[in-house]
Amino acid sequence: MALVLIACLVLTAALAWWIFTAPAPVHTLSDLEVKRQALQERKKSVYDNLRDLHFEHLAGKLSDADYERTRRMLEGEVTGVTAALDQLS
């Protein structure tokens, strides 16, 4: 019985320590890092869209004209995002 009581006290103390100790400081990103991260995510998203567009064209879901128009638009967006990333560097 005493062993169970000691185990409960140790568990309670460990749980209290875990609950009430201060969490590790959160690393906050600078405005520049936030903008860079957003641009990198946008670039990845546009490349994913280009890949999906190519697949849909191969599957026959898009006409040649729609494919070319959308591809040019997405490639232009990638160029703009890449240029913005280069300016941040």
Biopython code that builds the backbone (N, CA, C, O; Angstrom):
import numpy as np
from Bio.PDB.StructureBuilder import StructureBuilder

atoms = [
    (1, "MET", "N", (0.826, -1.193, 0.000)),
    (1, "MET", "CA", (0.000, 0.000, 0.000)),
    (1, "MET", "C", (0.869, 1.256, 0.000)),
    (1, "MET", "O", (0.573, 2.221, -0.705)),
    (2, "ALA", "N", (1.941, 1.241, 0.791)),
    (2, "ALA", "CA", (2.826, 2.391, 0.868)),
    (2, "ALA", "C", (3.533, 2.605, -0.461)),
    (2, "ALA", "O", (3.778, 3.743, -0.862)),
    (3, "LEU", "N", (3.859, 1.523, -1.137)),
    (3, "LEU", "CA", (4.520, 1.618, -2.438)),
    (3, "LEU", "C", (3.612, 2.282, -3.471)),
    (3, "LEU", "O", (4.078, 3.076, -4.288)),
    (4, "VAL", "N", (2.325, 1.963, -3.439)),
    (4, "VAL", "CA", (1.358, 2.579, -4.352)),
    (4, "VAL", "C", (1.232, 4.061, -4.049)),
    (4, "VAL", "O", (1.161, 4.874, -4.971)),
    (5, "LEU", "N", (1.204, 4.428, -2.776)),
    (5, "LEU", "CA", (1.120, 5.828, -2.373)),
    (5, "LEU", "C", (2.353, 6.605, -2.831)),
    (5, "LEU", "O", (2.229, 7.730, -3.313)),
    (6, "ILE", "N", (3.523, 6.026, -2.689)),
    (6, "ILE", "CA", (4.761, 6.680, -3.129)),
    (6, "ILE", "C", (4.748, 6.850, -4.650)),
    (6, "ILE", "O", (5.129, 7.904, -5.159)),
    (7, "ALA", "N", (4.314, 5.826, -5.368)),
    (7, "ALA", "CA", (4.243, 5.911, -6.834)),
    (7, "ALA", "C", (3.279, 7.001, -7.265)),
    (7, "ALA", "O", (3.556, 7.741, -8.209)),
    (8, "CYS", "N", (2.141, 7.104, -6.573)),
    (8, "CYS", "CA", (1.163, 8.165, -6.901)),
    (8, "CYS", "C", (1.735, 9.550, -6.628)),
    (8, "CYS", "O", (1.516, 10.477, -7.407)),
    (9, "LEU", "N", (2.462, 9.695, -5.532)),
    (9, "LEU", "CA", (3.064, 10.987, -5.206)),
    (9, "LEU", "C", (4.129, 11.368, -6.229)),
    (9, "LEU", "O", (4.210, 12.525, -6.643)),
    (10, "VAL", "N", (4.936, 10.407, -6.633)),
    (10, "VAL", "CA", (5.964, 10.678, -7.642)),
    (10, "VAL", "C", (5.307, 11.055, -8.961)),
    (10, "VAL", "O", (5.734, 12.005, -9.618)),
    (11, "LEU", "N", (4.284, 10.328, -9.349)),
    (11, "LEU", "CA", (3.569, 10.635, -10.593)),
    (11, "LEU", "C", (2.917, 12.013, -10.524)),
    (11, "LEU", "O", (2.963, 12.770, -11.493)),
    (12, "THR", "N", (2.314, 12.340, -9.388)),
    (12, "THR", "CA", (1.686, 13.655, -9.204)),
    (12, "THR", "C", (2.729, 14.764, -9.285)),
    (12, "THR", "O", (2.500, 15.790, -9.927)),
    (13, "ALA", "N", (3.876, 14.559, -8.635)),
    (13, "ALA", "CA", (4.936, 15.565, -8.672)),
    (13, "ALA", "C", (5.458, 15.746, -10.095)),
    (13, "ALA", "O", (5.690, 16.872, -10.536)),
    (14, "ALA", "N", (5.640, 14.651, -10.803)),
    (14, "ALA", "CA", (6.121, 14.746, -12.188)),
    (14, "ALA", "C", (5.101, 15.455, -13.068)),
    (14, "ALA", "O", (5.470, 16.290, -13.893)),
    (15, "LEU", "N", (3.835, 15.133, -12.903)),
    (15, "LEU", "CA", (2.780, 15.787, -13.686)),
    (15, "LEU", "C", (2.699, 17.276, -13.359)),
    (15, "LEU", "O", (2.550, 18.100, -14.262)),
    (16, "ALA", "N", (2.796, 17.627, -12.080)),
    (16, "ALA", "CA", (2.766, 19.041, -11.685)),
    (16, "ALA", "C", (3.963, 19.783, -12.267)),
    (16, "ALA", "O", (3.824, 20.910, -12.744)),
    (17, "TRP", "N", (5.126, 19.166, -12.232)),
    (17, "TRP", "CA", (6.313, 19.805, -12.818)),
    (17, "TRP", "C", (6.115, 20.038, -14.314)),
    (17, "TRP", "O", (6.450, 21.106, -14.826)),
    (18, "TRP", "N", (5.574, 19.048, -15.011)),
    (18, "TRP", "CA", (5.355, 19.157, -16.457)),
    (18, "TRP", "C", (4.330, 20.242, -16.782)),
    (18, "TRP", "O", (4.489, 20.969, -17.763)),
    (19, "ILE", "N", (3.285, 20.358, -15.969)),
    (19, "ILE", "CA", (2.229, 21.341, -16.229)),
    (19, "ILE", "C", (2.704, 22.757, -15.919)),
    (19, "ILE", "O", (2.419, 23.682, -16.679)),
    (20, "PHE", "N", (3.418, 22.936, -14.824)),
    (20, "PHE", "CA", (3.718, 24.285, -14.346)),
    (20, "PHE", "C", (5.075, 24.844, -14.745)),
    (20, "PHE", "O", (5.356, 26.011, -14.471)),
    (21, "THR", "N", (5.909, 24.061, -15.373)),
    (21, "THR", "CA", (7.180, 24.637, -15.825)),
    (21, "THR", "C", (6.943, 25.460, -17.069)),
    (21, "THR", "O", (6.033, 25.184, -17.851)),
    (22, "ALA", "N", (7.769, 26.475, -17.245)),
    (22, "ALA", "CA", (7.615, 27.386, -18.379)),
    (22, "ALA", "C", (7.969, 26.669, -19.681)),
    (22, "ALA", "O", (8.947, 25.923, -19.737)),
    (23, "PRO", "N", (7.180, 26.895, -20.717)),
    (23, "PRO", "CA", (7.514, 26.283, -22.004)),
    (23, "PRO", "C", (8.764, 26.932, -22.595)),
    (23, "PRO", "O", (9.153, 28.037, -22.215)),
    (24, "ALA", "N", (9.364, 26.233, -23.510)),
    (24, "ALA", "CA", (10.547, 26.781, -24.177)),
    (24, "ALA", "C", (10.145, 28.041, -24.939)),
    (24, "ALA", "O", (9.038, 28.123, -25.470)),
    (25, "PRO", "N", (11.035, 29.012, -24.992)),
    (25, "PRO", "CA", (10.693, 30.238, -25.714)),
    (25, "PRO", "C", (10.418, 29.936, -27.187)),
    (25, "PRO", "O", (11.107, 29.138, -27.823)),
    (26, "VAL", "N", (9.397, 30.599, -27.697)),
    (26, "VAL", "CA", (9.004, 30.412, -29.086)),
    (26, "VAL", "C", (9.861, 31.323, -29.952)),
    (26, "VAL", "O", (9.990, 32.517, -29.682)),
    (27, "HIS", "N", (10.437, 30.749, -30.987)),
    (27, "HIS", "CA", (11.247, 31.543, -31.909)),
    (27, "HIS", "C", (10.310, 32.313, -32.832)),
    (27, "HIS", "O", (9.530, 31.721, -33.577)),
    (28, "THR", "N", (10.396, 33.621, -32.773)),
    (28, "THR", "CA", (9.563, 34.432, -33.652)),
    (28, "THR", "C", (10.348, 34.783, -34.900)),
    (28, "THR", "O", (11.544, 35.070, -34.841)),
    (29, "LEU", "N", (9.675, 34.756, -36.008)),
    (29, "LEU", "CA", (10.309, 35.050, -37.289)),
    (29, "LEU", "C", (10.265, 36.546, -37.563)),
    (29, "LEU", "O", (9.305, 37.228, -37.206)),
    (30, "SER", "N", (11.298, 37.036, -38.189)),
    (30, "SER", "CA", (11.305, 38.441, -38.583)),
    (30, "SER", "C", (10.367, 38.613, -39.772)),
    (30, "SER", "O", (9.957, 37.639, -40.403)),
    (31, "ASP", "N", (10.036, 39.860, -40.066)),
    (31, "ASP", "CA", (9.163, 40.136, -41.209)),
    (31, "ASP", "C", (9.769, 39.617, -42.505)),
    (31, "ASP", "O", (9.058, 39.116, -43.376)),
    (32, "LEU", "N", (11.075, 39.738, -42.624)),
    (32, "LEU", "CA", (11.769, 39.261, -43.819)),
    (32, "LEU", "C", (11.655, 37.742, -43.948)),
    (32, "LEU", "O", (11.407, 37.224, -45.037)),
    (33, "GLU", "N", (11.837, 37.032, -42.828)),
    (33, "GLU", "CA", (11.728, 35.578, -42.856)),
    (33, "GLU", "C", (10.306, 35.132, -43.175)),
    (33, "GLU", "O", (10.110, 34.154, -43.897)),
    (34, "VAL", "N", (9.317, 35.836, -42.645)),
    (34, "VAL", "CA", (7.917, 35.511, -42.920)),
    (34, "VAL", "C", (7.617, 35.705, -44.400)),
    (34, "VAL", "O", (6.966, 34.866, -45.022)),
    (35, "LYS", "N", (8.092, 36.809, -44.958)),
    (35, "LYS", "CA", (7.855, 37.073, -46.383)),
    (35, "LYS", "C", (8.565, 36.035, -47.252)),
    (35, "LYS", "O", (7.997, 35.558, -48.234)),
    (36, "ARG", "N", (9.791, 35.687, -46.899)),
    (36, "ARG", "CA", (10.542, 34.677, -47.656)),
    (36, "ARG", "C", (9.822, 33.333, -47.611)),
    (36, "ARG", "O", (9.696, 32.650, -48.628)),
    (37, "GLN", "N", (9.357, 32.966, -46.436)),
    (37, "GLN", "CA", (8.658, 31.694, -46.291)),
    (37, "GLN", "C", (7.362, 31.686, -47.109)),
    (37, "GLN", "O", (7.041, 30.685, -47.749)),
    (38, "ALA", "N", (6.627, 32.784, -47.091)),
    (38, "ALA", "CA", (5.390, 32.864, -47.867)),
    (38, "ALA", "C", (5.681, 32.762, -49.366)),
    (38, "ALA", "O", (4.955, 32.090, -50.099)),
    (39, "LEU", "N", (6.742, 33.429, -49.816)),
    (39, "LEU", "CA", (7.093, 33.364, -51.238)),
    (39, "LEU", "C", (7.546, 31.953, -51.632)),
    (39, "LEU", "O", (7.217, 31.480, -52.720)),
    (40, "GLN", "N", (8.291, 31.289, -50.761)),
    (40, "GLN", "CA", (8.721, 29.925, -51.071)),
    (40, "GLN", "C", (7.533, 28.972, -51.132)),
    (40, "GLN", "O", (7.490, 28.076, -51.976)),
    (41, "GLU", "N", (6.573, 29.166, -50.239)),
    (41, "GLU", "CA", (5.370, 28.334, -50.274)),
    (41, "GLU", "C", (4.561, 28.611, -51.540)),
    (41, "GLU", "O", (4.014, 27.687, -52.143)),
    (42, "ARG", "N", (4.483, 29.877, -51.943)),
    (42, "ARG", "CA", (3.759, 30.219, -53.170)),
    (42, "ARG", "C", (4.448, 29.606, -54.385)),
    (42, "ARG", "O", (3.782, 29.091, -55.284)),
    (43, "LYS", "N", (5.767, 29.661, -54.414)),
    (43, "LYS", "CA", (6.529, 29.079, -55.523)),
    (43, "LYS", "C", (6.267, 27.579, -55.618)),
    (43, "LYS", "O", (6.046, 27.047, -56.706)),
    (44, "LYS", "N", (6.292, 26.903, -54.475)),
    (44, "LYS", "CA", (6.014, 25.462, -54.469)),
    (44, "LYS", "C", (4.595, 25.195, -54.962)),
    (44, "LYS", "O", (4.364, 24.252, -55.719)),
    (45, "SER", "N", (3.663, 26.011, -54.539)),
    (45, "SER", "CA", (2.270, 25.841, -54.948)),
    (45, "SER", "C", (2.105, 26.006, -56.455)),
    (45, "SER", "O", (1.380, 25.240, -57.091)),
    (46, "VAL", "N", (2.775, 26.998, -57.024)),
    (46, "VAL", "CA", (2.670, 27.222, -58.469)),
    (46, "VAL", "C", (3.306, 26.065, -59.231)),
    (46, "VAL", "O", (2.767, 25.627, -60.247)),
    (47, "TYR", "N", (4.443, 25.567, -58.756)),
    (47, "TYR", "CA", (5.061, 24.408, -59.414)),
    (47, "TYR", "C", (4.149, 23.180, -59.325)),
    (47, "TYR", "O", (4.063, 22.403, -60.275)),
    (48, "ASP", "N", (3.471, 23.005, -58.190)),
    (48, "ASP", "CA", (2.508, 21.913, -58.069)),
    (48, "ASP", "C", (1.369, 22.085, -59.072)),
    (48, "ASP", "O", (0.919, 21.117, -59.686)),
    (49, "ASN", "N", (0.909, 23.330, -59.232)),
    (49, "ASN", "CA", (-0.150, 23.612, -60.207)),
    (49, "ASN", "C", (0.317, 23.314, -61.626)),
    (49, "ASN", "O", (-0.448, 22.787, -62.434)),
    (50, "LEU", "N", (1.558, 23.646, -61.929)),
    (50, "LEU", "CA", (2.098, 23.344, -63.259)),
    (50, "LEU", "C", (2.140, 21.834, -63.498)),
    (50, "LEU", "O", (1.798, 21.361, -64.582)),
    (51, "ARG", "N", (2.554, 21.098, -62.497)),
    (51, "ARG", "CA", (2.600, 19.636, -62.621)),
    (51, "ARG", "C", (1.195, 19.072, -62.848)),
    (51, "ARG", "O", (0.999, 18.216, -63.711)),
    (52, "ASP", "N", (0.217, 19.555, -62.071)),
    (52, "ASP", "CA", (-1.159, 19.099, -62.230)),
    (52, "ASP", "C", (-1.726, 19.487, -63.588)),
    (52, "ASP", "O", (-2.453, 18.716, -64.214)),
    (53, "LEU", "N", (-1.384, 20.690, -64.034)),
    (53, "LEU", "CA", (-1.844, 21.150, -65.341)),
    (53, "LEU", "C", (-1.328, 20.237, -66.440)),
    (53, "LEU", "O", (-2.074, 19.862, -67.344)),
    (54, "HIS", "N", (-0.061, 19.882, -66.365)),
    (54, "HIS", "CA", (0.535, 18.994, -67.364)),
    (54, "HIS", "C", (-0.161, 17.633, -67.354)),
    (54, "HIS", "O", (-0.448, 17.073, -68.412)),
    (55, "PHE", "N", (-0.430, 17.105, -66.171)),
    (55, "PHE", "CA", (-1.109, 15.816, -66.060)),
    (55, "PHE", "C", (-2.507, 15.883, -66.661)),
    (55, "PHE", "O", (-2.911, 14.986, -67.400)),
    (56, "GLU", "N", (-3.250, 16.950, -66.344)),
    (56, "GLU", "CA", (-4.606, 17.086, -66.880)),
    (56, "GLU", "C", (-4.595, 17.243, -68.397)),
    (56, "GLU", "O", (-5.500, 16.758, -69.077)),
    (57, "HIS", "N", (-3.584, 17.915, -68.930)),
    (57, "HIS", "CA", (-3.473, 18.044, -70.381)),
    (57, "HIS", "C", (-3.200, 16.686, -71.014)),
    (57, "HIS", "O", (-3.797, 16.336, -72.032)),
    (58, "LEU", "N", (-2.294, 15.921, -70.404)),
    (58, "LEU", "CA", (-2.001, 14.582, -70.918)),
    (58, "LEU", "C", (-3.223, 13.669, -70.829)),
    (58, "LEU", "O", (-3.401, 12.788, -71.671)),
    (59, "ALA", "N", (-4.058, 13.873, -69.821)),
    (59, "ALA", "CA", (-5.251, 13.057, -69.644)),
    (59, "ALA", "C", (-6.377, 13.484, -70.583)),
    (59, "ALA", "O", (-7.416, 12.827, -70.644)),
    (60, "GLY", "N", (-6.176, 14.576, -71.314)),
    (60, "GLY", "CA", (-7.179, 15.036, -72.266)),
    (60, "GLY", "C", (-8.263, 15.911, -71.670)),
    (60, "GLY", "O", (-9.293, 16.137, -72.305)),
    (61, "LYS", "N", (-8.049, 16.406, -70.467)),
    (61, "LYS", "CA", (-9.047, 17.254, -69.816)),
    (61, "LYS", "C", (-8.953, 18.709, -70.251)),
    (61, "LYS", "O", (-9.879, 19.486, -70.014)),
    (62, "LEU", "N", (-7.837, 19.091, -70.889)),
    (62, "LEU", "CA", (-7.635, 20.477, -71.324)),
    (62, "LEU", "C", (-7.277, 20.500, -72.798)),
    (62, "LEU", "O", (-6.571, 19.628, -73.304)),
    (63, "SER", "N", (-7.780, 21.520, -73.468)),
    (63, "SER", "CA", (-7.384, 21.699, -74.865)),
    (63, "SER", "C", (-5.964, 22.241, -74.911)),
    (63, "SER", "O", (-5.439, 22.729, -73.910)),
    (64, "ASP", "N", (-5.352, 22.150, -76.078)),
    (64, "ASP", "CA", (-3.992, 22.672, -76.237)),
    (64, "ASP", "C", (-3.931, 24.164, -75.939)),
    (64, "ASP", "O", (-3.000, 24.643, -75.292)),
    (65, "ALA", "N", (-4.943, 24.897, -76.423)),
    (65, "ALA", "CA", (-4.957, 26.354, -76.221)),
    (65, "ALA", "C", (-5.085, 26.696, -74.736)),
    (65, "ALA", "O", (-4.372, 27.570, -74.242)),
    (66, "ASP", "N", (-5.980, 26.021, -74.024)),
    (66, "ASP", "CA", (-6.142, 26.281, -72.583)),
    (66, "ASP", "C", (-4.874, 25.913, -71.815)),
    (66, "ASP", "O", (-4.461, 26.619, -70.896)),
    (67, "TYR", "N", (-4.272, 24.806, -72.205)),
    (67, "TYR", "CA", (-3.042, 24.373, -71.549)),
    (67, "TYR", "C", (-1.943, 25.413, -71.732)),
    (67, "TYR", "O", (-1.294, 25.809, -70.764)),
    (68, "GLU", "N", (-1.731, 25.854, -72.963)),
    (68, "GLU", "CA", (-0.658, 26.822, -73.228)),
    (68, "GLU", "C", (-0.909, 28.139, -72.506)),
    (68, "GLU", "O", (0.013, 28.719, -71.934)),
    (69, "ARG", "N", (-2.162, 28.618, -72.530)),
    (69, "ARG", "CA", (-2.487, 29.887, -71.882)),
    (69, "ARG", "C", (-2.252, 29.796, -70.377)),
    (69, "ARG", "O", (-1.643, 30.690, -69.789)),
    (70, "THR", "N", (-2.728, 28.731, -69.757)),
    (70, "THR", "CA", (-2.566, 28.571, -68.314)),
    (70, "THR", "C", (-1.109, 28.331, -67.935)),
    (70, "THR", "O", (-0.631, 28.837, -66.920)),
    (71, "ARG", "N", (-0.408, 27.555, -68.759)),
    (71, "ARG", "CA", (1.009, 27.294, -68.492)),
    (71, "ARG", "C", (1.812, 28.590, -68.523)),
    (71, "ARG", "O", (2.646, 28.829, -67.650)),
    (72, "ARG", "N", (1.560, 29.430, -69.534)),
    (72, "ARG", "CA", (2.279, 30.718, -69.620)),
    (72, "ARG", "C", (1.976, 31.587, -68.406)),
    (72, "ARG", "O", (2.870, 32.242, -67.868)),
    (73, "MET", "N", (0.722, 31.594, -67.976)),
    (73, "MET", "CA", (0.337, 32.395, -66.821)),
    (73, "MET", "C", (1.075, 31.905, -65.562)),
    (73, "MET", "O", (1.611, 32.710, -64.800)),
    (74, "LEU", "N", (1.097, 30.591, -65.354)),
    (74, "LEU", "CA", (1.761, 30.039, -64.175)),
    (74, "LEU", "C", (3.269, 30.242, -64.235)),
    (74, "LEU", "O", (3.893, 30.540, -63.217)),
    (75, "GLU", "N", (3.860, 30.085, -65.411)),
    (75, "GLU", "CA", (5.301, 30.317, -65.542)),
    (75, "GLU", "C", (5.641, 31.777, -65.283)),
    (75, "GLU", "O", (6.689, 32.076, -64.710)),
    (76, "GLY", "N", (4.769, 32.688, -65.697)),
    (76, "GLY", "CA", (4.976, 34.108, -65.395)),
    (76, "GLY", "C", (4.911, 34.377, -63.904)),
    (76, "GLY", "O", (5.665, 35.191, -63.372)),
    (77, "GLU", "N", (4.004, 33.686, -63.238)),
    (77, "GLU", "CA", (3.895, 33.862, -61.795)),
    (77, "GLU", "C", (5.137, 33.320, -61.086)),
    (77, "GLU", "O", (5.625, 33.934, -60.137)),
    (78, "VAL", "N", (5.646, 32.181, -61.538)),
    (78, "VAL", "CA", (6.872, 31.630, -60.953)),
    (78, "VAL", "C", (8.026, 32.605, -61.152)),
    (78, "VAL", "O", (8.841, 32.805, -60.251)),
    (79, "THR", "N", (8.091, 33.203, -62.323)),
    (79, "THR", "CA", (9.157, 34.176, -62.591)),
    (79, "THR", "C", (9.067, 35.348, -61.620)),
    (79, "THR", "O", (10.083, 35.792, -61.085)),
    (80, "GLY", "N", (7.854, 35.849, -61.392)),
    (80, "GLY", "CA", (7.671, 36.963, -60.462)),
    (80, "GLY", "C", (8.025, 36.593, -59.035)),
    (80, "GLY", "O", (8.669, 37.371, -58.332)),
    (81, "VAL", "N", (7.612, 35.417, -58.604)),
    (81, "VAL", "CA", (7.911, 34.975, -57.242)),
    (81, "VAL", "C", (9.405, 34.756, -57.073)),
    (81, "VAL", "O", (9.970, 35.117, -56.041)),
    (82, "THR", "N", (10.048, 34.172, -58.071)),
    (82, "THR", "CA", (11.493, 33.951, -58.005)),
    (82, "THR", "C", (12.237, 35.274, -57.950)),
    (82, "THR", "O", (13.202, 35.413, -57.198)),
    (83, "ALA", "N", (11.800, 36.241, -58.734)),
    (83, "ALA", "CA", (12.435, 37.564, -58.704)),
    (83, "ALA", "C", (12.262, 38.213, -57.337)),
    (83, "ALA", "O", (13.187, 38.845, -56.829)),
    (84, "ALA", "N", (11.088, 38.062, -56.741)),
    (84, "ALA", "CA", (10.853, 38.629, -55.408)),
    (84, "ALA", "C", (11.750, 37.939, -54.373)),
    (84, "ALA", "O", (12.272, 38.592, -53.469)),
    (85, "LEU", "N", (11.925, 36.638, -54.503)),
    (85, "LEU", "CA", (12.827, 35.923, -53.590)),
    (85, "LEU", "C", (14.271, 36.380, -53.772)),
    (85, "LEU", "O", (15.004, 36.528, -52.795)),
    (86, "ASP", "N", (14.676, 36.603, -55.010)),
    (86, "ASP", "CA", (16.036, 37.076, -55.269)),
    (86, "ASP", "C", (16.269, 38.453, -54.658)),
    (86, "ASP", "O", (17.366, 38.742, -54.179)),
    (87, "GLN", "N", (15.246, 39.302, -54.673)),
    (87, "GLN", "CA", (15.378, 40.645, -54.098)),
    (87, "GLN", "C", (15.535, 40.580, -52.580)),
    (87, "GLN", "O", (16.173, 41.444, -51.979)),
    (88, "LEU", "N", (14.955, 39.560, -51.969)),
    (88, "LEU", "CA", (15.068, 39.431, -50.514)),
    (88, "LEU", "C", (16.444, 38.950, -50.090)),
    (88, "LEU", "O", (16.866, 39.190, -48.959)),
    (89, "SER", "N", (17.140, 38.279, -50.981)),
    (89, "SER", "CA", (18.453, 37.710, -50.632)),
    (89, "SER", "C", (19.535, 38.747, -50.577)),
    (89, "SER", "O", (20.688, 38.421, -50.297)),
]
sb = StructureBuilder()
sb.init_structure("model")
sb.init_model(0)
sb.init_chain("A")
sb.init_seg("    ")
for serial, (resi, resn, name, xyz) in enumerate(atoms, 1):
    if name == "N":
        sb.init_residue(resn, " ", resi, " ")
    sb.init_atom(name, np.array(xyz, "f"), 0.0, 1.0, " ", f" {name:<3s}", serial, name[0])
structure = sb.get_structure()
